[in-house]
């Protein structure tokens, strides 16, 4: 089918092409009834603006950029990014914008892509995820004067007054997990995290070690590449220790699957001998037996709120950073240790 043009709409509405242009671009000079007739005709004919042409004649690309710099295997079993992207797309659509998504292998590729987007006027702003120590991306975006929002808690050396964050309550969430395990009688706990260099990993780990010490729990931390195989290996090493942990916290469902499989392979009772918690409440947490206690956070809403903050910042640079709501603990069978021991 041929797309409807301004001339087609003009012929159907019985007006000039210039009148159609005035109506579609919301310019003055038309009567209310004529404007309404043109807009209704355009809607009936399925007319949509050419985004490339519109970007050339305006200061807006009407697009939000998001680059994810992780190896594909580390994302295949993780629901967080799928839900997060749904939230970004939902908010972008409300602002008549699209999402421009790219997956890369390195920070160097990512910074090069930002420069290309800026040269091409391809995006109005970007969301920064997986921020890390000495991250070069904020400096590049500051240099380009391209609006951006950091999703998560940036290190102190990166945060400045003009850098916006959609902060997450990672430290509070870790305390909630440890309090629950302590209440269930666990005296030692292991945290199987993601990449060591990421800011959210460092902040969760700091809260894990400090709060475990405060409440009298022995704590061990090991990092991974977010893949099942490495999680299985690290879990196996910890289970070989003479004073093996009584509980495991896995940073996402991919790590949970690998670690839980190793615990089950050894015939250990969950939660009687080992308690298990997932940082992400995914479908697998409800499907495994026993069901898995998990942190529930609305990653769709996180994506939407981060995008809303970005869109607002484009026209209002004086905005302040915001904090996303604290995740809630969903208690299931895998940590009900006291009941399991009594039985």
Secondary structure, DSSP 8 states (H G I E B T S, - for coil): -----HHHHHHHHTS-HHHHHHHHTT-SSS-HHHHHHHHHHHHHTT----HHHHHHTSS---EEEEEE-S-GGGTTT--HHHHHHHHHHHHHHHTT-EEEEEE-SSHHHHHHHHHHHHHHT--SEEEE-S-BTT-SHHHHHHHHT-EEEEES---TTT--TT-EEEE--HHHHHHHHHHHHHHTT--EEEEEES-TTBHHHHHHHHHHHHHHHHTT-EEEEEE--S-HHHHHHHHHHHHTSTT--SEEEESSHHHHHHHHHHHHHTT--TTTT-EEEESS--HHHHHSSS--EEEE--HHHHHHHHHHHHHHHHH-TT---EE----EEE--GGG-HHHHHH-
